């Protein structure tokens, strides 16, 4: 199984949105986070993110299997893993881990990465912690069903 990452193009926006809807619908139903859930993102928003930030397609054996959206702070030293998803048929195959490793390598000037994830998605927590991310202690209560947990990963730059 070959996992590759490619920078998304504008013509990929509909495919990315379709994947988000497929992956985040059950979480929307669970958390009722209508304003934040990627399932409700507008096509124009994804197109803007593709142009202004870093959106990557995840390909497994050449087939679209998910996406990663990375936001770079103006200093180019602090990065946010904004959204990552892997289609259900490609989950539990280390695809997300390989995708994160790839974007961290591409953006190797970063000294810190941050991300957010729901409080009760233990598989996400396990993956991020395995990859060196730690909980910051900061949480945000979105509604009675959803609390967001913040993680960060500091990258040491040895001279």
Buried (B, 14 or more C-beta within 10 A) or exposed (E): EEBBBEEBEEEBBEBBBEBBBBBBBEBBEBBEBEEBBBBBBEEEEBBBBBEEEBBBBBBBEEEBBBBBBBBBEEEEBBBBBBBBBBBEEBBEBBBBBBBBBBBBEBBEEBBEBBBBBBBEBEEBBEBBEEBBBEBEEEEEEBEEEBBBBBBBBEBEEEE
